[in-house]
Amino acid sequence: MVSNERSEKKAERKAERKAERAEKKRAEGNSGYDDSTSYPHMTLWYRFILGFGKVFILPFLYRKFHIETEKMPGKIKDPSLIVFSHGCNFDQFAVIKGVPPYKRYIASDALVRDKKMRLAFSLINNFIFRRKGEKGDNVVKSAVVTIQKGIHVAMAPEGGETLNGVTNLPRPRTGEMVKQMNCGLVTFQIIGNYFTKPPWGLTRAKNGKMYGRVVGIYSREEVQKMSEEEINALIYKDLYINQYDWQREHMINYDRENRAEFVEYVLYVCPKCGEIGHLHSKGDTLRCDCGYTVDVDEYGFFQGEDRVFDNVYDWDVWQRDRIVERMEEWKKEPDKPFYTDGPGEFKYLVDNSPVTLASNATLEMAPNYMRVYADGYEKVFPYDEIRSVSVAHRHDVVIIHENTYYQFFTAIPSSPQKYKTAMYLLRGRDRMSF
Ligand SMILES: [Zn+2]
């Protein structure tokens, strides 16, 4: 009886603590993974995994992904934020090889929605999880605590992989975060990752090469003298690379299966007819409904008689300029949708697990609102109430509305990036990255 009572009390306390944590999350405006109470540890287990991995696993992975890195140009003196340019799923291996000391990674929480993945991740590293579109106060808190314990933190400051082969601006809050962390800085550039497995594609170039190098090691003293803007500018300068320009010089064969699939996650304006969302890929070919056709060659460039741009980046810059122009027209009719996609699955997150709200749904965006509707279902997001629009898993449109995380996925590939870009324009951002 006594033990029963005791276990009941224990369960009660557990429920109370859970409620407290949920309340804390709400108060902090974090719909997502709250890591602010998770402290860094480097247990014997990690040491074992690191030691074991170094001998038995990592050399195999370096060979498999053809990862070459330069020797670090010096020692890292202070606990530091290690920032790396992000272009594919295998970048972490390049970071481990190029910057060997132990570090905690900041990773997207979208990676651990799946139970198996969660287990795998917890075995590899004591990750700090970040939810896209959120302010990330919890991430900063965890990073500060980690640095205070003398442990490095690593992250991709662009907020995701480059979709067009050129480094993006770091998230605006990166400089502020480095200041709060009171740490040093290491910049690590990775090239060839984008061609090995483009973030929009599904296949990998089996013989593709990835190169990593430390560009700069900056002491705590050096970094903390700089302003937030100067830190952001330094990160951008060190990590910046136009991988197409680089490839033009080196012409390395990055042959993959179905080289053009699914580049329409990135490219959505046809250079011939100007229509949006009429581009479709199959195999090595990208084709518009108007007949416009290009192929992707083994080096990653577009080929064919119709070719206007030979690479994704130039095409992406051009299409963004077209959208900037057209947005002026669209704004004149603020209740008329300018983008429509569907049919798709519309979900939202409950305790970090996706729950379907509507299948066969349509997503539309107008200057005044975004809306998802299906048979017997409608959800309107007034423009002022949308906290952010972003992209996850390369194909999902993510809408953060108040403190809820929604995602929309269409079976027919179409660009979720165009919603994010349109939102940037509607909000009048001048320093806009892709
Ligand atoms: Zn066309």
Boltz pocket constraint, residues with backbone or C-beta under 6 A from the ligand:
constraints:
  - pocket:
      binder: B
      contacts: [[A, 270], [A, 271], [A, 272], [A, 273], [A, 274], [A, 275], [A, 278], [A, 288], [A, 289], [A, 290], [A, 291], [A, 292]]
      max_distance: 6.0
